[in-house]
Amino acid sequence: MEKEVVKFIRLKQERIKIEGWEQLSASAISTPYDTANLVEPFLKEADREMMLVIGLDTKNKPTVISIISIGTLNQSTVLVREIFKTLLLANSIRFIVVHNHPSGDTLSIV
C-alpha cells in the first residue's frame, strides 16, 4: 500500500508596482474621499471592472490593498473567501470594498 503524499501550501501575497504608489499615505481613512484618493492609482486606467479590498487596523489606517477580482467590461465575480483570506493574512480588523465602472460613468464609494 502506497503512502499518500501530504502537500504543504504556503499562502503568499504578492506586491505589485502601481504608478504613484510611493505617494500613497497610510493615514487613517475617515471619509469616502480618503478612500477614493487611496485607490485612484489602482483604478484610473482600468479597462475592466475590478473589485478591491482595503484592510484597516484599529485606527482605520490601511494594512493592505488587494485586487480581489478583475472582471470584464460590465461585470466582476468575487469570491468571499478571497476577501477574507487577504484580510486575515494582513491582520486587518476592518475593511472597505471598492468597485469601479470602466465606462467612466462613476467611480463612487458608497
N, C-alpha and C positions, 0 to 999 in steps of 0.2 A: 504494500500500500504506500502510495506516494504522499509525502508531506505537502500540505498546502502552503503556498507562499503568502506571507503577510507583507503587504506593501506599506511603506511609511510615506505619508504625504505631508509635505510642508506647505502650509498656506503662506503665500507671499504676495505682497502688494508691490507693484512696480511704480516708480516715479517716472513721469513723462515731462518733457520740456514744453512749456507753454510760453509763447512770446508774451512778455510783460510780467511773467511770474515773479521776477525779482521785486516788482513794485507792489505786489500784494502784501498787505499787512495782516498780522494776526491779531488785530484789535477786536474787541468784543463787537458782536453783531447786536444792534438794538432796534434797527428799522428794516423794512423791506428794501430800502435804498442801499443800505450797507450790504445786504445780500446780493443785490443786482450788481453793484460795483465789484464785489468779490468774484463773481462768476463770469463777468463780461469777457475776460480773455479766453475762457473756455468756449463760449457760445457765439461770439460776434461773427465768426466766419463759417459757422456750421451750415452745411447744406442739407443736413438731415436732422430729424428730431433726435434730441438727446435728453437723457434724464441724469441728473447729478444729485449726489447726496453730500451734504456738508455736515460733518460730525462736530459737535461742540463740547467744550468742557463745562464745568460748573459755573464759570463766569462768562459763558457764551462766546468764548474765543475758539476759532476753528482748530480742530485737531486733525482733520482730514477733509480733502475734497476729492471725490471719486466719481468718475464717469461710470454710472451703473448700466446704462443702455444706450446704444446707438441704433436708431431705427431707420425708417425710410423717410420719404418726403412728408408723409402725413400720419405716421404712427410710430410708436416705440413700445416694445414689450418689456416689462420689468418683472423680474422675479424678486419677491420679498426677501428671500434668503440672501441674495446678493447685497441688498441694502444692509441687513443686519450683520452679515459677515464683515463687511467693511467697518461698520460702527464698533463691533466687538474688538476687532484687531487694533483699532485706533484708540480704544479705551474711552469712547465718547459716551456722554450721559444724555445728550440731547441731539436732535438732528433737524435739518431742513432739507426738503426735497425740492429740486428746481427742474423745470421743464421749459424747453424753448419751442418756438414756432419758426421754422426756417423760412416761411413765406415773408417774414418781416412784419407780419400783422401785429404781433405783440411779443414782447419779452417781459412778461409781468410776473411778479412774485405775489401771490395772494396769501 
